[in-house]
Amino acid sequence: MDVQDNPGESKSGGFSWKRLIPLFVLAAGLVAFFTLGLDQYLTFDALKENRAWLLDQVEQSPVFAALVYMGIYIAVVAFSLPGGAVMTITGGFLFGQWLGSIYVVFAATVGAVILFIAAKTALGDLLRAKAGPFLQKMEAGFREDALSYLLVLRLIPVFPFFIVNLVPAFLGVSLRVFFIATFAGIIPGSFVYATVGAGLGSIFDAGGDFSARGILTPEIITALVGLAVLALLPVVYKRYKAKRG
């Protein structure tokens, strides 16, 4: 197709700038978030100040409150906004550890899938074509054991959540694998944070300040690492079998 026929197409690979629209929308949402000062509401201080009103809304309209909560959580993840930990703990605080965990896992997975699709649609093919052999080797590894790799990245929060949403999109990971690994991999951590949130009221009642830094205790980290090791066993077995065969 000639460039004059479609100004959005580039001769060097047929890339359409229209495909960047999803990322432009996400970037605009991120800028608006800070410009409007919405970040001040995703804090534990804001939760403490508005706890009575929030709990009253949950009591009066539990279904509507849950839908609003999940909608906000989806937006936070999809727009890569800071405050994921606050939102997860808030889920446990408002809805309890079990319902809170369910709402968190559902909303975080949906938000991650939205961001994954946006990145994959906008830049995935272009980056794989331009990045050279290094990224292609990484892509081959992800294609071979993508589920295990992603499970490990979800279980152990070594990298920011939004980074783990973007990188698989650039490495050719399928949507099905991304969804399964994200959904299953965030369950343990979500339950831990929601459980902490369920007990947050007692801290507020005592007049104490709360920080999310101390949640990942050595015992919890050890448990998450153990799950990650189990997720890597298929990779180790495949490589062992390949060497033997």
C-alpha positions as CSV (number, residue, x, y, z in Angstrom):
1,M,0.0,0.0,0.0
2,D,1.3,3.4,-0.9
3,V,2.0,5.8,2.0
4,Q,-0.2,8.4,0.3
5,D,-3.1,6.0,0.4
6,N,-2.9,5.7,4.2
7,P,-0.8,8.3,6.0
8,G,-0.8,6.2,9.1
9,E,1.2,3.4,7.4
10,S,5.0,3.4,7.3
11,K,6.9,1.8,4.4
12,S,9.5,0.3,6.7
13,G,7.3,-2.5,8.0
14,G,3.8,-1.4,7.4
15,F,3.3,0.0,10.9
16,S,0.2,2.0,11.5
17,W,0.4,4.9,14.0
18,K,-3.3,4.3,14.7
19,R,-2.2,1.2,16.6
20,L,-0.6,3.6,19.2
21,I,-4.0,5.0,20.2
22,P,-4.4,2.6,23.1
23,L,-1.1,3.6,24.6
24,F,-1.9,7.3,24.0
25,V,-5.1,6.8,26.0
26,L,-3.3,5.1,28.8
27,A,-0.6,7.8,28.9
28,A,-3.3,10.5,29.0
29,G,-5.0,8.7,31.8
30,L,-1.7,8.6,33.8
31,V,-1.1,12.3,33.2
32,A,-4.7,13.2,34.2
33,F,-4.4,11.1,37.4
34,F,-1.5,13.3,38.7
35,T,-2.8,16.5,37.2
36,L,-6.1,16.2,39.0
37,G,-4.4,15.2,42.2
38,L,-6.2,11.9,42.4
39,D,-3.1,10.2,43.9
40,Q,-3.9,11.7,47.3
41,Y,-6.9,9.4,47.5
42,L,-4.9,6.2,47.0
43,T,-3.2,6.4,50.4
44,F,-3.8,4.8,53.8
45,D,-4.3,8.3,55.3
46,A,-7.2,8.8,53.0
47,L,-8.6,5.4,53.8
48,K,-8.3,6.2,57.5
49,E,-10.1,9.5,57.2
50,N,-12.9,8.1,55.1
51,R,-13.3,4.7,56.7
52,A,-16.7,5.3,58.3
53,W,-18.2,6.6,55.0
54,L,-16.7,3.7,53.0
55,L,-17.8,1.0,55.4
56,D,-21.3,2.6,55.4
57,Q,-21.5,2.4,51.6
58,V,-20.5,-1.3,51.7
59,E,-23.1,-2.0,54.3
60,Q,-25.9,-0.2,52.4
61,S,-25.1,-1.4,48.9
62,P,-22.6,-4.3,49.0
63,V,-23.0,-5.3,45.4
64,F,-22.7,-1.7,44.0
65,A,-19.8,-1.0,46.3
66,A,-18.0,-4.1,45.1
67,L,-18.6,-3.1,41.4
68,V,-17.3,0.4,42.0
69,Y,-14.3,-0.9,43.9
70,M,-13.4,-3.4,41.1
71,G,-13.9,-0.7,38.5
72,I,-11.5,1.6,40.2
73,Y,-9.0,-1.2,40.7
74,I,-9.2,-2.2,37.0
75,A,-8.5,1.5,36.1
76,V,-5.5,1.6,38.5
77,V,-4.0,-1.5,36.9
78,A,-4.8,-0.7,33.3
79,F,-3.4,2.9,33.5
80,S,-0.4,1.6,35.5
81,L,-1.2,4.0,38.4
82,P,0.6,3.8,41.7
83,G,-1.5,2.4,44.5
84,G,-2.0,-1.2,43.7
85,A,-1.0,-2.3,47.2
86,V,-3.3,0.3,48.8
87,M,-6.2,-0.9,46.7
88,T,-5.5,-4.6,47.6
89,I,-5.4,-3.9,51.3
90,T,-8.5,-1.7,51.0
91,G,-10.3,-4.6,49.4
92,G,-9.6,-6.7,52.5
93,F,-10.5,-3.8,54.8
94,L,-13.9,-3.2,53.1
95,F,-15.0,-6.7,52.1
96,G,-13.0,-9.1,54.3
97,Q,-10.1,-11.3,53.4
98,W,-12.1,-13.8,51.3
99,L,-14.4,-11.6,49.3
100,G,-11.7,-8.9,49.2
101,S,-9.2,-11.5,47.7
102,I,-11.8,-12.5,45.1
103,Y,-12.5,-9.0,44.0
104,V,-8.8,-8.1,43.9
105,V,-7.8,-11.1,41.8
106,F,-10.7,-10.5,39.3
107,A,-10.0,-6.8,39.0
108,A,-6.3,-7.0,38.8
109,T,-6.5,-9.7,36.2
110,V,-8.9,-7.7,34.0
111,G,-6.8,-4.6,34.3
112,A,-3.6,-6.5,33.5
113,V,-5.3,-8.1,30.4
114,I,-6.4,-4.7,29.2
115,L,-2.9,-3.3,29.5
116,F,-1.4,-6.4,27.9
117,I,-3.7,-6.2,24.9
118,A,-3.1,-2.5,24.5
119,A,0.7,-3.0,24.5
120,K,0.5,-6.1,22.3
121,T,-1.7,-4.3,19.7
122,A,0.3,-1.1,19.7
123,L,3.9,-2.1,19.9
124,G,4.4,-5.8,20.2
125,D,5.0,-6.6,16.5
126,L,7.1,-3.5,15.9
127,L,9.4,-4.1,18.9
128,R,10.0,-7.7,18.0
129,A,10.9,-6.8,14.5
130,K,13.3,-4.0,15.5
131,A,14.8,-5.3,18.7
132,G,17.3,-7.7,17.2
133,P,18.5,-11.2,18.2
134,F,18.6,-10.6,22.0
135,L,14.9,-10.0,22.3
136,Q,14.2,-12.8,19.9
137,K,16.1,-15.2,22.1
138,M,14.1,-14.1,25.1
139,E,10.9,-14.4,23.1
140,A,11.9,-18.0,22.2
141,G,12.4,-18.8,25.9
142,F,9.0,-17.3,26.8
143,R,7.3,-19.2,24.1
144,E,8.8,-22.5,25.4
145,D,7.9,-22.0,29.1
146,A,5.9,-18.9,29.2
147,L,3.4,-20.1,31.8
148,S,6.1,-21.1,34.3
149,Y,8.1,-17.9,33.8
150,L,5.1,-15.7,34.2
151,L,3.9,-17.6,37.3
152,V,7.3,-17.0,38.9
153,L,7.2,-13.3,38.1
154,R,3.6,-13.1,39.5
155,L,4.4,-15.0,42.7
156,I,7.6,-13.1,43.6
157,P,7.1,-9.3,43.3
158,V,10.6,-8.6,42.1
159,F,9.4,-6.3,39.3
160,P,6.6,-3.8,39.4
161,F,3.2,-5.2,38.4
162,F,2.9,-3.1,35.3
163,I,6.3,-4.2,34.0
164,V,5.2,-7.8,34.1
165,N,2.1,-6.8,32.2
166,L,4.1,-5.2,29.4
167,V,7.1,-7.4,28.8
168,P,5.1,-10.5,27.9
169,A,3.2,-8.5,25.3
170,F,6.4,-7.5,23.7
171,L,7.7,-11.1,23.7
172,G,4.9,-12.7,21.9
173,V,3.2,-14.4,24.9
174,S,-0.3,-15.5,24.0
175,L,-3.3,-13.9,25.8
176,R,-4.4,-17.3,27.1
177,V,-1.1,-18.0,28.8
178,F,-0.9,-14.4,30.1
179,F,-4.4,-14.7,31.6
180,I,-3.8,-18.1,33.3
181,A,-0.5,-17.1,34.7
182,T,-1.7,-13.7,36.0
183,F,-4.9,-15.1,37.5
184,A,-3.2,-18.0,39.3
185,G,0.0,-16.2,40.1
186,I,-1.5,-13.2,42.0
187,I,-3.8,-15.3,44.2
188,P,-1.3,-15.9,47.1
189,G,0.0,-12.3,47.3
190,S,-3.5,-10.9,47.0
191,F,-4.8,-13.1,49.8
192,V,-1.9,-12.0,52.0
193,Y,-2.5,-8.3,51.4
194,A,-6.3,-8.7,51.8
195,T,-5.8,-10.5,55.0
196,V,-3.7,-7.7,56.3
197,G,-6.5,-5.3,55.2
198,A,-9.1,-7.2,57.1
199,G,-7.2,-6.5,60.3
200,L,-6.5,-2.9,59.4
201,G,-9.4,-1.5,61.4
202,S,-7.8,-2.5,64.7
203,I,-4.7,-0.5,63.8
204,F,-6.8,2.5,63.0
205,D,-8.7,2.1,66.2
206,A,-5.5,2.1,68.2
207,G,-4.5,5.3,66.5
208,G,-1.5,3.8,64.9
209,D,0.0,4.5,61.5
210,F,0.2,1.8,58.9
211,S,2.7,1.1,56.1
212,A,2.7,-1.7,53.5
213,R,6.4,-2.2,53.8
214,G,6.3,-4.7,56.6
215,I,3.7,-7.0,55.0
216,L,6.2,-9.3,53.2
217,T,7.8,-10.9,56.2
218,P,10.6,-13.4,55.8
219,E,8.0,-16.2,56.4
220,I,5.7,-15.0,53.6
221,I,8.6,-14.4,51.2
222,T,9.8,-17.9,51.9
223,A,6.4,-19.3,51.1
224,L,6.1,-17.3,47.9
225,V,9.6,-18.4,46.8
226,G,8.6,-22.0,47.5
227,L,5.6,-21.6,45.2
228,A,7.9,-20.0,42.5
229,V,10.3,-23.0,42.7
230,L,7.3,-25.3,42.1
231,A,6.3,-23.2,39.1
232,L,9.8,-23.6,37.7
233,L,9.9,-27.4,38.0
234,P,8.4,-28.0,34.5
235,V,11.2,-25.8,33.0
236,V,13.9,-27.8,34.9
237,Y,12.3,-31.1,33.8
238,K,12.1,-30.1,30.2
239,R,15.7,-29.0,30.1
240,Y,16.9,-32.1,31.9
241,K,14.9,-34.3,29.5
242,A,16.3,-32.4,26.5
243,K,19.9,-33.1,27.7
244,R,19.2,-36.7,28.3
245,G,17.5,-37.2,25.0
